C-alpha cells in the first residue's frame, strides 16, 4: 500500500488525529493510540514547521522552494 502524503498546511488540522496514516477524525480514533489525538506539527510549531531540522528536504518540491534557514 502506498503511503499517504503528509499535508504541509491542512485547512483544519484540529479536526484530525495525525498519529498514524489513518488520519481519523478527532472524535473517532480507530488506532487506539492513546486517549487523545496527536496534533499536526503546524499546531505545535507554527506554519513554518517543516523548515525546522532536516524535514525541509523531505517536503521540498519544484513548486515549493524552501529557503535555507542557515542563511
C-alpha positions in Angstrom: 0.0 0.0 0.0 1.3 3.5 -0.9 2.0 5.8 2.0 -0.3 8.9 2.1 1.3 12.3 1.5 1.6 14.3 4.7 0.0 17.8 4.2 2.1 20.8 4.9 -0.8 23.2 5.6 -4.1 21.4 6.2 -7.2 23.7 6.4 -8.5 22.4 9.8 -5.7 20.3 11.5 -7.7 20.3 14.7 -10.3 18.0 13.2 -7.9 15.1 12.5 -5.6 12.9 14.6 -2.1 12.9 12.9 -0.7 10.0 15.0 -0.8 7.4 12.2 -1.5 7.0 8.5 -5.3 6.5 9.1 -5.9 10.3 9.7 -9.0 9.6 11.8 -11.5 12.3 12.8 -10.5 13.7 16.2 -13.7 12.3 17.8 -13.4 8.8 16.3 -9.9 7.4 16.9 -9.6 4.0 15.4 -6.0 3.0 16.1 -6.3 3.2 19.9 -3.1 5.3 20.0 -3.7 6.9 23.4 -6.8 8.7 24.6 -6.4 11.9 22.7 -5.5 13.0 19.2 -1.9 13.7 18.0 -1.6 17.3 16.8 -0.3 18.3 13.4 3.2 19.9 13.7 1.8 23.2 12.4 -0.4 23.4 15.5 2.7 23.0 17.8 5.5 24.7 15.8 3.7 27.2 13.6 3.2 27.4 9.8 6.9 27.1 9.0 7.2 23.8 11.0 8.8 21.9 8.0 11.7 24.3 7.8 13.0 23.2 11.2 15.6 20.4 11.5 16.0 18.2 8.4 12.3 17.9 7.4 12.7 20.5 4.7 14.5 18.0 2.4 11.5 15.6 2.7 9.0 18.2 1.6 10.9 20.2 -1.0 9.4 20.2 -4.4 9.9 22.2 -7.6 6.7 24.0 -6.9 7.6 25.0 -3.4 11.2 26.1 -2.8 12.1 26.1 0.8 14.7 28.7 1.9 17.8 27.6 3.7 17.3 28.6 7.4 21.1 28.9 7.9 21.4 31.8 5.5 
